Amino acid sequence: MNDDREWLTFMLECIERIDGYIDGDVDRFVQDDVVHDAVLRRLEILTDAASHLSEALRERHPEIDWSGITGFRNVLAHAYRRVDVESALRVIETGLPELHTVVDAELGRVT
């Protein structure tokens, strides 16, 4: 099994967990401290995993802001007091679905 497949599988698990925590209602992220903390932690893990993907894979998907993912990971891990709700919601509502599409496509591609 190649490294990309392992990281992609792990990323898919993270995305699915975040989806499960929110359960179709992003307001849960804002209103429930436990959900908020769980989502932020899982986003940190997810963004770290994304940094391990090969350059070739990332180059196939210029529609994904890979440097933005890395930057967001650094904020989540080191400057978590600066994470604002609007930025996190934007990632949850827009970034995750885009990334999910890429992860699914790549999992269908790599062997």
Gaussian input, Z-matrix of N, CA and C with variables (Angstrom, degrees):
# hf/3-21g

backbone

0 1
 N
 C     1     B1
 C     2     B2     1     A1
 N     3     B3     2     A2     1     D1
 C     4     B4     3     A3     2     D2
 C     5     B5     4     A4     3     D3
 N     6     B6     5     A5     4     D4
 C     7     B7     6     A6     5     D5
 C     8     B8     7     A7     6     D6
 N     9     B9     8     A8     7     D7
 C    10    B10     9     A9     8     D8
 C    11    B11    10    A10     9     D9
 N    12    B12    11    A11    10    D10
 C    13    B13    12    A12    11    D11
 C    14    B14    13    A13    12    D12
 N    15    B15    14    A14    13    D13
 C    16    B16    15    A15    14    D14
 C    17    B17    16    A16    15    D15
 N    18    B18    17    A17    16    D16
 C    19    B19    18    A18    17    D17
 C    20    B20    19    A19    18    D18
 N    21    B21    20    A20    19    D19
 C    22    B22    21    A21    20    D20
 C    23    B23    22    A22    21    D21
 N    24    B24    23    A23    22    D22
 C    25    B25    24    A24    23    D23
 C    26    B26    25    A25    24    D24
 N    27    B27    26    A26    25    D25
 C    28    B28    27    A27    26    D26
 C    29    B29    28    A28    27    D27
 N    30    B30    29    A29    28    D28
 C    31    B31    30    A30    29    D29
 C    32    B32    31    A31    30    D30
 N    33    B33    32    A32    31    D31
 C    34    B34    33    A33    32    D32
 C    35    B35    34    A34    33    D33
 N    36    B36    35    A35    34    D34
 C    37    B37    36    A36    35    D35
 C    38    B38    37    A37    36    D36
 N    39    B39    38    A38    37    D37
 C    40    B40    39    A39    38    D38
 C    41    B41    40    A40    39    D39
 N    42    B42    41    A41    40    D40
 C    43    B43    42    A42    41    D41
 C    44    B44    43    A43    42    D42
 N    45    B45    44    A44    43    D43
 C    46    B46    45    A45    44    D44
 C    47    B47    46    A46    45    D45
 N    48    B48    47    A47    46    D46
 C    49    B49    48    A48    47    D47
 C    50    B50    49    A49    48    D48
 N    51    B51    50    A50    49    D49
 C    52    B52    51    A51    50    D50
 C    53    B53    52    A52    51    D51
 N    54    B54    53    A53    52    D52
 C    55    B55    54    A54    53    D53
 C    56    B56    55    A55    54    D54
 N    57    B57    56    A56    55    D55
 C    58    B58    57    A57    56    D56
 C    59    B59    58    A58    57    D57
 N    60    B60    59    A59    58    D58
 C    61    B61    60    A60    59    D59
 C    62    B62    61    A61    60    D60
 N    63    B63    62    A62    61    D61
 C    64    B64    63    A63    62    D62
 C    65    B65    64    A64    63    D63
 N    66    B66    65    A65    64    D64
 C    67    B67    66    A66    65    D65
 C    68    B68    67    A67    66    D66
 N    69    B69    68    A68    67    D67
 C    70    B70    69    A69    68    D68
 C    71    B71    70    A70    69    D69
 N    72    B72    71    A71    70    D70
 C    73    B73    72    A72    71    D71
 C    74    B74    73    A73    72    D72
 N    75    B75    74    A74    73    D73
 C    76    B76    75    A75    74    D74
 C    77    B77    76    A76    75    D75
 N    78    B78    77    A77    76    D76
 C    79    B79    78    A78    77    D77
 C    80    B80    79    A79    78    D78
 N    81    B81    80    A80    79    D79
 C    82    B82    81    A81    80    D80
 C    83    B83    82    A82    81    D81
 N    84    B84    83    A83    82    D82
 C    85    B85    84    A84    83    D83
 C    86    B86    85    A85    84    D84
 N    87    B87    86    A86    85    D85
 C    88    B88    87    A87    86    D86
 C    89    B89    88    A88    87    D87
 N    90    B90    89    A89    88    D88
 C    91    B91    90    A90    89    D89
 C    92    B92    91    A91    90    D90
 N    93    B93    92    A92    91    D91
 C    94    B94    93    A93    92    D92
 C    95    B95    94    A94    93    D93
 N    96    B96    95    A95    94    D94
 C    97    B97    96    A96    95    D95
 C    98    B98    97    A97    96    D96
 N    99    B99    98    A98    97    D97
 C   100   B100    99    A99    98    D98
 C   101   B101   100   A100    99    D99
 N   102   B102   101   A101   100   D100
 C   103   B103   102   A102   101   D101
 C   104   B104   103   A103   102   D102
 N   105   B105   104   A104   103   D103
 C   106   B106   105   A105   104   D104
 C   107   B107   106   A106   105   D105
 N   108   B108   107   A107   106   D106
 C   109   B109   108   A108   107   D107
 C   110   B110   109   A109   108   D108
 N   111   B111   110   A110   109   D109
 C   112   B112   111   A111   110   D110
 C   113   B113   112   A112   111   D111
 N   114   B114   113   A113   112   D112
 C   115   B115   114   A114   113   D113
 C   116   B116   115   A115   114   D114
 N   117   B117   116   A116   115   D115
 C   118   B118   117   A117   116   D116
 C   119   B119   118   A118   117   D117
 N   120   B120   119   A119   118   D118
 C   121   B121   120   A120   119   D119
 C   122   B122   121   A121   120   D120
 N   123   B123   122   A122   121   D121
 C   124   B124   123   A123   122   D122
 C   125   B125   124   A124   123   D123
 N   126   B126   125   A125   124   D124
 C   127   B127   126   A126   125   D125
 C   128   B128   127   A127   126   D126
 N   129   B129   128   A128   127   D127
 C   130   B130   129   A129   128   D128
 C   131   B131   130   A130   129   D129
 N   132   B132   131   A131   130   D130
 C   133   B133   132   A132   131   D131
 C   134   B134   133   A133   132   D132
 N   135   B135   134   A134   133   D133
 C   136   B136   135   A135   134   D134
 C   137   B137   136   A136   135   D135
 N   138   B138   137   A137   136   D136
 C   139   B139   138   A138   137   D137
 C   140   B140   139   A139   138   D138
 N   141   B141   140   A140   139   D139
 C   142   B142   141   A141   140   D140
 C   143   B143   142   A142   141   D141
 N   144   B144   143   A143   142   D142
 C   145   B145   144   A144   143   D143
 C   146   B146   145   A145   144   D144
 N   147   B147   146   A146   145   D145
 C   148   B148   147   A147   146   D146
 C   149   B149   148   A148   147   D147
 N   150   B150   149   A149   148   D148
 C   151   B151   150   A150   149   D149
 C   152   B152   151   A151   150   D150
 N   153   B153   152   A152   151   D151
 C   154   B154   153   A153   152   D152
 C   155   B155   154   A154   153   D153
 N   156   B156   155   A155   154   D154
 C   157   B157   156   A156   155   D155
 C   158   B158   157   A157   156   D156
 N   159   B159   158   A158   157   D157
 C   160   B160   159   A159   158   D158
 C   161   B161   160   A160   159   D159
 N   162   B162   161   A161   160   D160
 C   163   B163   162   A162   161   D161
 C   164   B164   163   A163   162   D162
 N   165   B165   164   A164   163   D163
 C   166   B166   165   A165   164   D164
 C   167   B167   166   A166   165   D165
 N   168   B168   167   A167   166   D166
 C   169   B169   168   A168   167   D167
 C   170   B170   169   A169   168   D168
 N   171   B171   170   A170   169   D169
 C   172   B172   171   A171   170   D170
 C   173   B173   172   A172   171   D171
 N   174   B174   173   A173   172   D172
 C   175   B175   174   A174   173   D173
 C   176   B176   175   A175   174   D174
 N   177   B177   176   A176   175   D175
 C   178   B178   177   A177   176   D176
 C   179   B179   178   A178   177   D177
 N   180   B180   179   A179   178   D178
 C   181   B181   180   A180   179   D179
 C   182   B182   181   A181   180   D180
 N   183   B183   182   A182   181   D181
 C   184   B184   183   A183   182   D182
 C   185   B185   184   A184   183   D183
 N   186   B186   185   A185   184   D184
 C   187   B187   186   A186   185   D185
 C   188   B188   187   A187   186   D186
 N   189   B189   188   A188   187   D187
 C   190   B190   189   A189   188   D188
 C   191   B191   190   A190   189   D189
 N   192   B192   191   A191   190   D190
 C   193   B193   192   A192   191   D191
 C   194   B194   193   A193   192   D192
 N   195   B195   194   A194   193   D193
 C   196   B196   195   A195   194   D194
 C   197   B197   196   A196   195   D195
 N   198   B198   197   A197   196   D196
 C   199   B199   198   A198   197   D197
 C   200   B200   199   A199   198   D198
 N   201   B201   200   A200   199   D199
 C   202   B202   201   A201   200   D200
 C   203   B203   202   A202   201   D201
 N   204   B204   203   A203   202   D202
 C   205   B205   204   A204   203   D203
 C   206   B206   205   A205   204   D204
 N   207   B207   206   A206   205   D205
 C   208   B208   207   A207   206   D206
 C   209   B209   208   A208   207   D207
 N   210   B210   209   A209   208   D208
 C   211   B211   210   A210   209   D209
 C   212   B212   211   A211   210   D210
 N   213   B213   212   A212   211   D211
 C   214   B214   213   A213   212   D212
 C   215   B215   214   A214   213   D213
 N   216   B216   215   A215   214   D214
 C   217   B217   216   A216   215   D215
 C   218   B218   217   A217   216   D216
 N   219   B219   218   A218   217   D217
 C   220   B220   219   A219   218   D218
 C   221   B221   220   A220   219   D219
 N   222   B222   221   A221   220   D220
 C   223   B223   222   A222   221   D221
 C   224   B224   223   A223   222   D222
 N   225   B225   224   A224   223   D223
 C   226   B226   225   A225   224   D224
 C   227   B227   226   A226   225   D225
 N   228   B228   227   A227   226   D226
 C   229   B229   228   A228   227   D227
 C   230   B230   229   A229   228   D228
 N   231   B231   230   A230   229   D229
 C   232   B232   231   A231   230   D230
 C   233   B233   232   A232   231   D231
 N   234   B234   233   A233   232   D232
 C   235   B235   234   A234   233   D233
 C   236   B236   235   A235   234   D234
 N   237   B237   236   A236   235   D235
 C   238   B238   237   A237   236   D236
 C   239   B239   238   A238   237   D237
 N   240   B240   239   A239   238   D238
 C   241   B241   240   A240   239   D239
 C   242   B242   241   A241   240   D240
 N   243   B243   242   A242   241   D241
 C   244   B244   243   A243   242   D242
 C   245   B245   244   A244   243   D243
 N   246   B246   245   A245   244   D244
 C   247   B247   246   A246   245   D245
 C   248   B248   247   A247   246   D246
 N   249   B249   248   A248   247   D247
 C   250   B250   249   A249   248   D248
 C   251   B251   250   A250   249   D249
 N   252   B252   251   A251   250   D250
 C   253   B253   252   A252   251   D251
 C   254   B254   253   A253   252   D252
 N   255   B255   254   A254   253   D253
 C   256   B256   255   A255   254   D254
 C   257   B257   256   A256   255   D255
 N   258   B258   257   A257   256   D256
 C   259   B259   258   A258   257   D257
 C   260   B260   259   A259   258   D258
 N   261   B261   260   A260   259   D259
 C   262   B262   261   A261   260   D260
 C   263   B263   262   A262   261   D261
 N   264   B264   263   A263   262   D262
 C   265   B265   264   A264   263   D263
 C   266   B266   265   A265   264   D264
 N   267   B267   266   A266   265   D265
 C   268   B268   267   A267   266   D266
 C   269   B269   268   A268   267   D267
 N   270   B270   269   A269   268   D268
 C   271   B271   270   A270   269   D269
 C   272   B272   271   A271   270   D270
 N   273   B273   272   A272   271   D271
 C   274   B274   273   A273   272   D272
 C   275   B275   274   A274   273   D273
 N   276   B276   275   A275   274   D274
 C   277   B277   276   A276   275   D275
 C   278   B278   277   A277   276   D276
 N   279   B279   278   A278   277   D277
 C   280   B280   279   A279   278   D278
 C   281   B281   280   A280   279   D279
 N   282   B282   281   A281   280   D280
 C   283   B283   282   A282   281   D281
 C   284   B284   283   A283   282   D282
 N   285   B285   284   A284   283   D283
 C   286   B286   285   A285   284   D284
 C   287   B287   286   A286   285   D285
 N   288   B288   287   A287   286   D286
 C   289   B289   288   A288   287   D287
 C   290   B290   289   A289   288   D288
 N   291   B291   290   A290   289   D289
 C   292   B292   291   A291   290   D290
 C   293   B293   292   A292   291   D291
 N   294   B294   293   A293   292   D292
 C   295   B295   294   A294   293   D293
 C   296   B296   295   A295   294   D294
 N   297   B297   296   A296   295   D295
 C   298   B298   297   A297   296   D296
 C   299   B299   298   A298   297   D297
 N   300   B300   299   A299   298   D298
 C   301   B301   300   A300   299   D299
 C   302   B302   301   A301   300   D300
 N   303   B303   302   A302   301   D301
 C   304   B304   303   A303   302   D302
 C   305   B305   304   A304   303   D303
 N   306   B306   305   A305   304   D304
 C   307   B307   306   A306   305   D305
 C   308   B308   307   A307   306   D306
 N   309   B309   308   A308   307   D307
 C   310   B310   309   A309   308   D308
 C   311   B311   310   A310   309   D309
 N   312   B312   311   A311   310   D310
 C   313   B313   312   A312   311   D311
 C   314   B314   313   A313   312   D312
 N   315   B315   314   A314   313   D313
 C   316   B316   315   A315   314   D314
 C   317   B317   316   A316   315   D315
 N   318   B318   317   A317   316   D316
 C   319   B319   318   A318   317   D317
 C   320   B320   319   A319   318   D318
 N   321   B321   320   A320   319   D319
 C   322   B322   321   A321   320   D320
 C   323   B323   322   A322   321   D321
 N   324   B324   323   A323   322   D322
 C   325   B325   324   A324   323   D323
 C   326   B326   325   A325   324   D324
 N   327   B327   326   A326   325   D325
 C   328   B328   327   A327   326   D326
 C   329   B329   328   A328   327   D327
 N   330   B330   329   A329   328   D328
 C   331   B331   330   A330   329   D329
 C   332   B332   331   A331   330   D330

   B1=1.4668
   B2=1.5294
   B3=1.3142
   B4=1.4566
   B5=1.5311
   B6=1.3067
   B7=1.4663
   B8=1.5178
   B9=1.3329
   B10=1.4644
   B11=1.5255
   B12=1.2954
   B13=1.4701
   B14=1.5353
   B15=1.3043
   B16=1.4612
   B17=1.5257
   B18=1.3343
   B19=1.4650
   B20=1.5180
   B21=1.3243
   B22=1.4626
   B23=1.5307
   B24=1.3150
   B25=1.4605
   B26=1.5251
   B27=1.3125
   B28=1.4559
   B29=1.5325
   B30=1.3295
   B31=1.4583
   B32=1.5323
   B33=1.3243
   B34=1.4607
   B35=1.5285
   B36=1.3062
   B37=1.4643
   B38=1.5400
   B39=1.3136
   B40=1.4708
   B41=1.5182
   B42=1.3201
   B43=1.4654
   B44=1.5264
   B45=1.3203
   B46=1.4613
   B47=1.5238
   B48=1.3246
   B49=1.4585
   B50=1.5298
   B51=1.3302
   B52=1.4703
   B53=1.5261
   B54=1.3241
   B55=1.4652
   B56=1.5283
   B57=1.3172
   B58=1.4601
   B59=1.5193
   B60=1.3221
   B61=1.4633
   B62=1.5317
   B63=1.3182
   B64=1.4690
   B65=1.5265
   B66=1.3097
   B67=1.4645
   B68=1.5258
   B69=1.3349
   B70=1.4581
   B71=1.5223
   B72=1.3185
   B73=1.4613
   B74=1.5273
   B75=1.3368
   B76=1.4628
   B77=1.5245
   B78=1.3298
   B79=1.4679
   B80=1.5305
   B81=1.3203
   B82=1.4689
   B83=1.5235
   B84=1.3308
   B85=1.4574
   B86=1.5255
   B87=1.3071
   B88=1.4616
   B89=1.5249
   B90=1.3116
   B91=1.4579
   B92=1.5206
   B93=1.3122
   B94=1.4607
   B95=1.5346
   B96=1.3226
   B97=1.4678
   B98=1.5244
   B99=1.3128
   B100=1.4654
   B101=1.5268
   B102=1.3268
   B103=1.4632
   B104=1.5269
   B105=1.3119
   B106=1.4670
   B107=1.5351
   B108=1.3174
   B109=1.4642
   B110=1.5285
   B111=1.3326
   B112=1.4640
   B113=1.5277
   B114=1.3193
   B115=1.4693
   B116=1.5255
   B117=1.3283
   B118=1.4661
   B119=1.5230
   B120=1.2987
   B121=1.4723
   B122=1.5242
   B123=1.3180
   B124=1.4607
   B125=1.5243
   B126=1.3344
   B127=1.4691
   B128=1.5217
   B129=1.3123
   B130=1.4635
   B131=1.5231
   B132=1.3117
   B133=1.4730
   B134=1.5264
   B135=1.3239
   B136=1.4625
   B137=1.5184
   B138=1.3225
   B139=1.4650
   B140=1.5247
   B141=1.3228
   B142=1.4586
   B143=1.5271
   B144=1.3199
   B145=1.4694
   B146=1.5278
   B147=1.3346
   B148=1.4675
   B149=1.5206
   B150=1.3182
   B151=1.4614
   B152=1.5312
   B153=1.3174
   B154=1.4657
   B155=1.5289
   B156=1.3106
   B157=1.4622
   B158=1.5245
   B159=1.3060
   B160=1.4637
   B161=1.5210
   B162=1.3024
   B163=1.4663
   B164=1.5259
   B165=1.3286
   B166=1.4668
   B167=1.5239
   B168=1.3169
   B169=1.4581
   B170=1.5201
   B171=1.3091
   B172=1.4685
   B173=1.5250
   B174=1.3178
   B175=1.4685
   B176=1.5232
   B177=1.3274
   B178=1.4620
   B179=1.5277
   B180=1.3216
   B181=1.4626
   B182=1.5257
   B183=1.3336
   B184=1.4735
   B185=1.5312
   B186=1.3300
   B187=1.4630
   B188=1.5322
   B189=1.3240
   B190=1.4687
   B191=1.5300
   B192=1.2992
   B193=1.4657
   B194=1.5322
   B195=1.3272
   B196=1.4652
   B197=1.5227
   B198=1.3180
   B199=1.4651
   B200=1.5244
   B201=1.3257
   B202=1.4593
   B203=1.5189
   B204=1.3233
   B205=1.4649
   B206=1.5203
   B207=1.3209
   B208=1.4652
   B209=1.5257
   B210=1.3157
   B211=1.4587
   B212=1.5100
   B213=1.3287
   B214=1.4632
   B215=1.5255
   B216=1.3099
   B217=1.4646
   B218=1.5199
   B219=1.3206
   B220=1.4670
   B221=1.5238
   B222=1.3156
   B223=1.4611
   B224=1.5268
   B225=1.3283
   B226=1.4707
   B227=1.5239
   B228=1.3289
   B229=1.4599
   B230=1.5191
   B231=1.3275
   B232=1.4671
   B233=1.5230
   B234=1.3127
   B235=1.4723
   B236=1.5244
   B237=1.3258
   B238=1.4567
   B239=1.5244
   B240=1.3211
   B241=1.4683
   B242=1.5212
   B243=1.3364
   B244=1.4706
   B245=1.5243
   B246=1.3188
   B247=1.4658
   B248=1.5249
   B249=1.3224
   B250=1.4591
   B251=1.5225
   B252=1.3056
   B253=1.4575
   B254=1.5230
   B255=1.3178
   B256=1.4650
   B257=1.5312
   B258=1.3254
   B259=1.4691
   B260=1.5202
   B261=1.3151
   B262=1.4645
   B263=1.5231
   B264=1.3154
   B265=1.4694
   B266=1.5222
   B267=1.3201
   B268=1.4654
   B269=1.5324
   B270=1.3139
   B271=1.4673
   B272=1.5275
   B273=1.3230
   B274=1.4590
   B275=1.5255
   B276=1.3193
   B277=1.4598
   B278=1.5216
   B279=1.3208
   B280=1.4610
   B281=1.5239
   B282=1.3199
   B283=1.4589
   B284=1.5109
   B285=1.3287
   B286=1.4674
   B287=1.5229
   B288=1.3383
   B289=1.4687
   B290=1.5301
   B291=1.3319
   B292=1.4672
   B293=1.5254
   B294=1.3238
   B295=1.4588
   B296=1.5217
   B297=1.3173
   B298=1.4650
   B299=1.5273
   B300=1.3210
   B301=1.4615
   B302=1.5302
   B303=1.3251
   B304=1.4643
   B305=1.5270
   B306=1.3166
   B307=1.4726
   B308=1.5331
   B309=1.3276
   B310=1.4694
   B311=1.5186
   B312=1.3273
   B313=1.4641
   B314=1.5258
   B315=1.3144
   B316=1.4613
   B317=1.5281
   B318=1.2984
   B319=1.4654
   B320=1.5305
   B321=1.3152
   B322=1.4573
   B323=1.5146
   B324=1.3211
   B325=1.4652
   B326=1.5122
   B327=1.3353
   B328=1.4567
   B329=1.5178
   B330=1.3162
   B331=1.4640
   B332=1.4936
   A1=108.25
   A2=116.67
   A3=117.71
   A4=110.64
   A5=115.36
   A6=120.78
   A7=112.62
   A8=117.75
   A9=119.55
   A10=110.64
   A11=117.14
   A12=120.17
   A13=110.49
   A14=117.37
   A15=120.60
   A16=110.96
   A17=116.77
   A18=119.97
   A19=111.18
   A20=117.58
   A21=120.86
   A22=111.24
   A23=116.37
   A24=120.63
   A25=110.07
   A26=116.56
   A27=121.30
   A28=110.56
   A29=116.78
   A30=120.99
   A31=110.72
   A32=116.73
   A33=120.50
   A34=110.29
   A35=116.97
   A36=120.95
   A37=110.53
   A38=116.76
   A39=120.68
   A40=111.31
   A41=116.67
   A42=121.23
   A43=110.10
   A44=116.51
   A45=119.95
   A46=111.75
   A47=117.43
   A48=119.80
   A49=111.21
   A50=116.44
   A51=119.93
   A52=109.41
   A53=116.33
   A54=120.00
   A55=110.60
   A56=116.38
   A57=120.54
   A58=112.63
   A59=116.94
   A60=120.37
   A61=110.88
   A62=115.17
   A63=120.38
   A64=110.47
   A65=116.40
   A66=122.59
   A67=112.31
   A68=116.24
   A69=121.62
   A70=115.62
   A71=117.24
   A72=120.66
   A73=109.26
   A74=117.18
   A75=120.16
   A76=112.69
   A77=116.77
   A78=119.08
   A79=111.25
   A80=116.65
   A81=119.38
   A82=110.69
   A83=116.43
   A84=120.80
   A85=110.59
   A86=116.38
   A87=121.78
   A88=111.51
   A89=117.28
   A90=121.30
   A91=114.88
   A92=118.24
   A93=120.97
   A94=109.23
   A95=116.68
   A96=121.23
   A97=112.66
   A98=117.75
   A99=121.02
   A100=109.89
   A101=116.77
   A102=120.70
   A103=109.47
   A104=116.80
   A105=121.92
   A106=110.50
   A107=116.06
   A108=120.31
   A109=111.79
   A110=116.77
   A111=120.65
   A112=111.31
   A113=116.40
   A114=120.51
   A115=110.17
   A116=117.30
   A117=119.37
   A118=111.41
   A119=117.13
   A120=119.78
   A121=110.78
   A122=116.65
   A123=119.91
   A124=110.35
   A125=118.21
   A126=120.70
   A127=110.73
   A128=116.56
   A129=119.95
   A130=110.74
   A131=116.12
   A132=121.01
   A133=109.98
   A134=116.63
   A135=121.78
   A136=111.71
   A137=116.73
   A138=119.73
   A139=111.03
   A140=117.15
   A141=119.81
   A142=110.10
   A143=117.17
   A144=120.80
   A145=110.86
   A146=116.81
   A147=120.54
   A148=111.60
   A149=116.72
   A150=119.77
   A151=112.12
   A152=117.40
   A153=121.39
   A154=113.01
   A155=117.55
   A156=120.27
   A157=110.25
   A158=115.41
   A159=120.14
   A160=111.26
   A161=114.51
   A162=120.72
   A163=110.10
   A164=117.57
   A165=120.91
   A166=111.05
   A167=116.97
   A168=120.26
   A169=110.27
   A170=116.42
   A171=119.34
   A172=111.37
   A173=117.23
   A174=120.46
   A175=111.86
   A176=117.95
   A177=120.84
   A178=111.83
   A179=116.67
   A180=120.45
   A181=111.59
   A182=115.78
   A183=119.23
   A184=112.30
   A185=117.47
   A186=120.35
   A187=112.13
   A188=116.10
   A189=121.50
   A190=108.24
   A191=116.14
   A192=122.32
   A193=108.87
   A194=116.00
   A195=121.18
   A196=111.64
   A197=117.94
   A198=119.18
   A199=110.61
   A200=116.90
   A201=120.69
   A202=111.56
   A203=116.40
   A204=120.98
   A205=109.69
   A206=116.18
   A207=120.41
   A208=110.91
   A209=116.23
   A210=120.13
   A211=112.12
   A212=116.46
   A213=120.38
   A214=109.96
   A215=117.00
   A216=120.98
   A217=110.12
   A218=116.88
   A219=120.27
   A220=111.23
   A221=116.95
   A222=120.06
   A223=109.84
   A224=116.57
   A225=120.00
   A226=111.84
   A227=116.20
   A228=120.11
   A229=113.74
   A230=116.86
   A231=119.03
   A232=114.97
   A233=116.64
   A234=119.17
   A235=109.34
   A236=115.50
   A237=121.71
   A238=113.92
   A239=117.56
   A240=119.85
   A241=111.46
   A242=116.44
   A243=120.73
   A244=112.84
   A245=118.26
   A246=120.62
   A247=107.79
   A248=115.47
   A249=117.58
   A250=109.48
   A251=114.74
   A252=121.62
   A253=111.42
   A254=117.45
   A255=120.12
   A256=111.91
   A257=116.85
   A258=119.89
   A259=111.10
   A260=115.94
   A261=119.71
   A262=110.80
   A263=117.73
   A264=120.73
   A265=111.33
   A266=117.11
   A267=121.13
   A268=110.15
   A269=116.14
   A270=120.39
   A271=109.99
   A272=116.74
   A273=121.60
   A274=111.57
   A275=116.50
   A276=120.61
   A277=114.09
   A278=117.74
   A279=120.91
   A280=112.40
   A281=115.87
   A282=120.17
   A283=114.20
   A284=117.05
   A285=119.70
   A286=113.18
   A287=119.10
   A288=117.34
   A289=112.89
   A290=117.31
   A291=120.32
   A292=110.48
   A293=115.94
   A294=120.15
   A295=110.72
   A296=116.88
   A297=121.28
   A298=110.76
   A299=116.32
   A300=121.25
   A301=110.89
   A302=116.39
   A303=120.78
   A304=110.98
   A305=116.86
   A306=120.94
   A307=109.53
   A308=116.94
   A309=120.06
   A310=111.74
   A311=116.51
   A312=120.54
   A313=111.24
   A314=115.72
   A315=119.81
   A316=112.00
   A317=117.72
   A318=119.45
   A319=110.75
   A320=116.30
   A321=120.03
   A322=113.19
   A323=115.75
   A324=122.03
   A325=113.10
   A326=117.61
   A327=120.75
   A328=111.49
   A329=114.53
   A330=120.25
   A331=111.10
   D1=133.00
   D2=-179.40
   D3=-83.38
   D4=161.80
   D5=-177.15
   D6=-60.67
   D7=-40.04
   D8=-179.82
   D9=-58.02
   D10=-44.33
   D11=-179.07
   D12=-61.25
   D13=-42.66
   D14=178.88
   D15=-62.82
   D16=-45.88
   D17=-179.89
   D18=-67.07
   D19=-40.42
   D20=178.87
   D21=-63.26
   D22=-41.55
   D23=178.39
   D24=-62.29
   D25=-42.47
   D26=178.40
   D27=-65.47
   D28=-40.93
   D29=178.59
   D30=-63.21
   D31=-41.19
   D32=177.79
   D33=-60.50
   D34=-42.25
   D35=177.27
   D36=-59.98
   D37=-43.04
   D38=178.49
   D39=-61.51
   D40=-46.50
   D41=-179.75
   D42=-61.50
   D43=-43.56
   D44=179.83
   D45=-65.25
   D46=-37.00
   D47=177.00
   D48=-65.36
   D49=-43.70
   D50=177.97
   D51=-59.78
   D52=-45.83
   D53=177.79
   D54=-58.08
   D55=-40.26
   D56=179.15
   D57=-67.06
   D58=-38.89
   D59=179.00
   D60=-63.29
   D61=-40.90
   D62=-177.10
   D63=-81.82
   D64=-33.07
   D65=176.61
   D66=52.72
   D67=46.87
   D68=175.41
   D69=77.48
   D70=4.65
   D71=-176.67
   D72=-132.71
   D73=94.43
   D74=-176.76
   D75=-63.24
   D76=-18.65
   D77=176.11
   D78=-62.22
   D79=-25.04
   D80=176.97
   D81=-60.48
   D82=-33.58
   D83=178.78
   D84=-62.63
   D85=-38.47
   D86=-177.77
   D87=-81.35
   D88=-37.37
   D89=-170.52
   D90=-91.26
   D91=-24.34
   D92=-174.09
   D93=-113.01
   D94=112.70
   D95=-176.83
   D96=-59.26
   D97=-36.74
   D98=-179.56
   D99=-67.72
   D100=-44.29
   D101=177.24
   D102=-63.32
   D103=-44.08
   D104=178.64
   D105=-55.53
   D106=-50.88
   D107=-179.05
   D108=-64.25
   D109=-41.66
   D110=-179.41
   D111=-64.46
   D112=-42.12
   D113=-179.48
   D114=-65.99
   D115=-45.77
   D116=-179.99
   D117=-62.45
   D118=-41.20
   D119=178.75
   D120=-64.62
   D121=-43.83
   D122=-179.59
   D123=-67.70
   D124=-34.28
   D125=174.45
   D126=-63.75
   D127=-39.60
   D128=177.39
   D129=-60.70
   D130=-45.31
   D131=179.91
   D132=-65.21
   D133=-43.93
   D134=-179.89
   D135=-61.13
   D136=-46.26
   D137=-177.78
   D138=-68.20
   D139=-32.45
   D140=174.73
   D141=-65.75
   D142=-44.52
   D143=178.77
   D144=-59.41
   D145=-39.85
   D146=-179.71
   D147=-61.19
   D148=-30.44
   D149=-179.16
   D150=-69.61
   D151=-14.10
   D152=-179.23
   D153=-92.45
   D154=-5.37
   D155=178.89
   D156=-67.87
   D157=150.38
   D158=-178.58
   D159=-65.74
   D160=154.45
   D161=176.66
   D162=-61.87
   D163=-37.78
   D164=179.89
   D165=-60.41
   D166=-42.72
   D167=178.69
   D168=-64.52
   D169=-46.20
   D170=-179.46
   D171=-62.55
   D172=-36.79
   D173=179.06
   D174=-67.17
   D175=-27.95
   D176=177.22
   D177=-70.55
   D178=-14.42
   D179=-175.26
   D180=-130.66
   D181=69.12
   D182=178.72
   D183=-67.62
   D184=-12.98
   D185=178.18
   D186=-70.42
   D187=-14.79
   D188=178.00
   D189=-96.44
   D190=132.26
   D191=178.31
   D192=-83.72
   D193=80.75
   D194=-175.41
   D195=-62.78
   D196=-38.99
   D197=178.42
   D198=-68.94
   D199=-32.41
   D200=175.06
   D201=-65.31
   D202=-37.12
   D203=176.94
   D204=-62.97
   D205=-45.42
   D206=178.54
   D207=-62.73
   D208=-43.31
   D209=178.74
   D210=-62.89
   D211=-41.08
   D212=178.73
   D213=-65.43
   D214=-37.72
   D215=177.49
   D216=-61.01
   D217=-42.96
   D218=-179.68
   D219=-63.80
   D220=-38.87
   D221=176.80
   D222=-65.48
   D223=-46.07
   D224=-179.51
   D225=-60.43
   D226=-39.49
   D227=-175.38
   D228=-83.48
   D229=-33.56
   D230=-170.20
   D231=-119.53
   D232=-20.98
   D233=-176.73
   D234=-132.01
   D235=40.92
   D236=-172.94
   D237=-56.28
   D238=-22.55
   D239=177.39
   D240=-70.27
   D241=-15.84
   D242=179.94
   D243=-95.13
   D244=0.31
   D245=179.53
   D246=-73.57
   D247=114.83
   D248=178.45
   D249=-96.05
   D250=151.57
   D251=-175.10
   D252=-59.60
   D253=-40.78
   D254=-178.02
   D255=-62.16
   D256=-42.13
   D257=178.38
   D258=-64.43
   D259=-44.69
   D260=179.47
   D261=-63.22
   D262=-42.18
   D263=178.14
   D264=-62.92
   D265=-39.07
   D266=177.65
   D267=-60.97
   D268=-42.19
   D269=177.62
   D270=-63.75
   D271=-46.00
   D272=-177.99
   D273=-63.90
   D274=-44.97
   D275=-173.91
   D276=-82.76
   D277=-30.19
   D278=-175.80
   D279=-114.58
   D280=-51.84
   D281=-175.55
   D282=-65.21
   D283=-44.33
   D284=-178.28
   D285=-63.84
   D286=-45.19
   D287=177.44
   D288=-60.60
   D289=-39.82
   D290=177.78
   D291=-63.50
   D292=-45.43
   D293=179.55
   D294=-65.50
   D295=-39.12
   D296=178.42
   D297=-58.57
   D298=-43.12
   D299=178.42
   D300=-59.76
   D301=-44.60
   D302=179.62
   D303=-66.16
   D304=-44.08
   D305=179.93
   D306=-59.70
   D307=-47.65
   D308=178.62
   D309=-59.71
   D310=-45.12
   D311=-179.59
   D312=-62.16
   D313=-43.53
   D314=-178.88
   D315=-70.26
   D316=-36.28
   D317=177.25
   D318=-64.45
   D319=-31.06
   D320=174.92
   D321=-75.04
   D322=-16.21
   D323=-175.34
   D324=-97.16
   D325=-45.32
   D326=-172.54
   D327=-82.51
   D328=150.73
   D329=178.76
   D330=-123.13

